[in-house]
Amino acid sequence: MFRLEAVKKSYLQKGRTVHALNGVDLEIPAGQLVAIQGPTGGGKSTMLQMLGALDRPTSGTVSVGGKAISTLGDGALADIRAHDIGFVFQHYNLIPTLSAQENVEMGLAPLKLPAEERAMRAAAALASVGLVERATHLPGELSGGQQQRVAIARALAKNPKALLADEPTGNLDEATRDEIMELFVQLWREGLTIVMVTHDSAVAARAQRRLRIKDGKITEQV
């Protein structure tokens, strides 16, 4: 699913060069549940951006589904993000004036589907995360855990090949965190590839595979 070969990513920050990724070699086969941990500024978010075709490496090769993203144009990268990758964030990123159903449908906008199919996919995705009865509720009428479930449904509605999650339980209490992590585990057992960045060792412990990134270099945790 994902392959990184000698990947480096550098950028300028306040007049100095920051090496966010420094020669990373990594392969994540389809069907794995992977947790990435590490200190702030160690390269976790940059790694997720590479896997999600949100950025290109300074050097090296990043392949997503067998496609080397460094050789693709912006339109091709947008297609990968629209069709192959689902994204889940710490802060949910829901539109407060739209219902749960409408928020999920908004995630399908890049696919340019007919309205009827968008509605059907959104309803099915909400059902898959246990929120059928909350479809007409606004985000402000939902708990934090329910809002994150809506965000997960939004990512799932496009039937992605992989789900990338950036601190998906960071805003949740322990009980709700465990519920959301159980949902991720269920999705993984159903065949979805999942890569998540987390500071929470209890979350990382549920993953099939644990990686640690520090100073732009990645190691396997055992």
URLIN-V17406 format. One record per backbone hydrogen bond with DSSP energy under -1.0 kcal/mol. NH is the residue of the N-H (numbers start at 1). CO is the residue of the C=O. If there is no record, write none. Layout:
NH/CO, NH/CO
This chain:
2/28, 3/63, 4/26, 5/61, 7/24, 8/59, 9/21, 11/18, 13/16, 16/13, 18/11, 20/9, 20/18, 21/9, 22/216, 23/7, 24/7, 26/4, 28/2, 32/29, 34/194, 35/209, 36/196, 37/211, 42/39, 47/43, 48/44, 49/45, 50/46, 51/47, 52/48, 53/50, 54/49, 58/8, 59/8, 61/5, 63/3, 64/67, 65/1, 67/64, 69/62, 71/68, 72/69, 77/73, 78/74, 79/75, 80/76, 81/77, 82/78, 83/79, 84/80, 85/80, 86/162, 88/164, 93/91, 98/95, 100/137, 101/135, 103/99, 104/100, 105/101, 106/102, 107/103, 108/105, 109/106, 111/108, 112/109, 118/114, 119/115, 120/116, 121/117, 122/118, 123/119, 124/120, 125/121, 126/122, 127/123, 128/124, 130/127, 131/126, 134/131, 135/132, 137/134, 141/138, 142/139, 147/143, 148/144, 149/145, 150/146, 151/147, 152/148, 153/149, 154/150, 155/151, 156/152, 157/153, 159/156, 161/84, 162/84, 163/193, 164/86, 165/195, 166/88, 167/197, 170/167, 172/169, 177/173, 178/174, 179/175, 180/176, 181/177, 182/178, 183/179, 184/180, 185/181, 186/182, 187/183, 188/184, 189/185, 190/186, 191/188, 192/187, 193/161, 194/32, 195/163, 196/34, 197/165, 198/36, 204/200, 205/201, 206/203, 207/204, 208/33, 209/33, 211/35, 212/219, 213/37, 214/217, 216/42, 217/214, 219/212, 221/210
